[in-house]
Amino acid sequence: MMLLTIIAPPAIEEELIDWLLMQEDIEGFTSQVANGHGAGHAMTIAEQVTGRRRQITFAIELKKERAEKIIAQLKLNFSGGGLHYWLMPLSQSGSV
C-alpha cells in the first residue's frame, strides 16, 4: 500500500474534495489545514509578512497502481491548479 499526500491551495479545496469523493477506488481520505513555509512558495505580501501560506493537505491510502492512476488524473484535471503531491510506501496501516 501507498500513502498519497496532496497539498492544495484553499481556492480549490471544495473542487478537489468533490473530485476525490467521485473516484471509485478511493474509500476515504483525510484532510487538514497546513501552513507552507519557505522560498519555494509564491506568497502574497500578507503571507510574506506572516511567513506562512495556508494550504490544505489530503492523505489517501491506495494500492500503488491506483495511486499512479490518480496522480495521472490529477495532472489532467488540475493542471496549473497549484497542487503538489508525494507518494510513499506504507510499511503498515490498520485500525485498533
C-alpha positions as CSV (number, residue, x, y, z in Angstrom):
1,M,0.0,0.0,0.0
2,M,1.0,3.6,-0.6
3,L,0.3,6.9,1.0
4,L,-0.6,9.7,-1.5
5,T,-0.3,13.1,0.0
6,I,-1.7,16.1,-1.9
7,I,-1.2,19.7,-0.9
8,A,-3.7,22.1,-2.4
9,P,-4.4,25.8,-2.2
10,P,-7.6,26.7,-0.4
11,A,-9.1,28.1,-3.6
12,I,-9.6,24.6,-5.0
13,E,-10.3,22.8,-1.7
14,E,-14.0,22.1,-2.4
15,E,-13.5,21.2,-6.0
16,L,-10.7,18.7,-5.1
17,I,-12.9,17.2,-2.3
18,D,-15.7,16.7,-4.7
19,W,-13.4,15.2,-7.3
20,L,-11.8,12.8,-4.7
21,L,-15.2,11.7,-3.5
22,M,-16.1,10.7,-7.1
23,Q,-13.2,8.4,-7.6
24,E,-14.3,4.8,-7.4
25,D,-11.2,3.3,-5.8
26,I,-10.8,5.9,-3.0
27,E,-12.7,4.6,0.0
28,G,-11.9,7.6,2.1
29,F,-9.3,10.2,2.8
30,T,-8.2,12.7,5.5
31,S,-7.8,16.4,5.0
32,Q,-6.4,19.1,7.2
33,V,-5.3,22.7,7.2
34,A,-1.5,23.1,6.9
35,N,0.9,26.0,6.5
36,G,3.6,26.2,3.9
37,H,6.9,27.9,4.7
38,G,9.9,28.8,2.6
39,A,11.0,30.4,-0.6
40,G,9.6,27.6,-2.7
41,H,6.1,29.0,-2.4
42,A,4.8,32.1,-4.3
43,M,3.4,34.2,-1.5
44,T,1.3,37.3,-1.2
45,I,2.6,40.3,0.7
46,A,0.5,39.3,3.7
47,E,1.8,35.7,3.6
48,Q,5.4,37.1,3.3
49,V,4.8,39.1,6.5
50,T,3.5,36.1,8.5
51,G,6.0,33.7,6.9
52,R,3.3,31.2,6.0
53,R,0.9,30.2,3.3
54,R,-2.4,28.4,4.2
55,Q,-2.8,25.1,2.3
56,I,-5.0,22.0,2.6
57,T,-3.3,18.6,2.9
58,F,-5.1,15.4,1.8
59,A,-3.8,11.9,2.8
60,I,-5.1,8.9,0.9
61,E,-4.1,5.2,1.3
62,L,-4.1,3.4,-2.0
63,K,-2.6,0.5,-3.9
64,K,0.4,1.6,-5.9
65,E,-1.3,1.1,-9.3
66,R,-4.4,3.1,-8.3
67,A,-2.3,5.8,-6.8
68,E,-0.4,6.2,-10.0
69,K,-3.6,6.5,-12.0
70,I,-5.0,9.1,-9.5
71,I,-1.8,11.1,-10.0
72,A,-2.1,11.0,-13.8
73,Q,-5.8,12.1,-13.5
74,L,-4.9,14.9,-11.1
75,K,-2.4,16.2,-13.7
76,L,-5.1,16.2,-16.3
77,N,-7.9,17.7,-14.2
78,F,-6.0,20.1,-12.1
79,S,-3.1,21.3,-14.3
80,G,-2.0,24.7,-13.3
81,G,-4.0,24.5,-10.1
82,G,-1.0,24.7,-7.7
83,L,-1.2,21.1,-6.4
84,H,1.9,19.4,-5.0
85,Y,2.0,15.7,-4.1
86,W,4.2,12.9,-2.9
87,L,3.7,9.1,-2.9
88,M,5.3,7.0,-0.2
89,P,5.1,3.3,0.6
90,L,3.3,2.4,3.8
91,S,5.1,-0.2,5.9
92,Q,1.9,-0.8,7.9
93,S,-1.6,0.5,8.4
94,G,-4.7,-0.6,10.3
95,S,-7.3,0.1,12.9
96,V,-7.4,-0.9,16.5
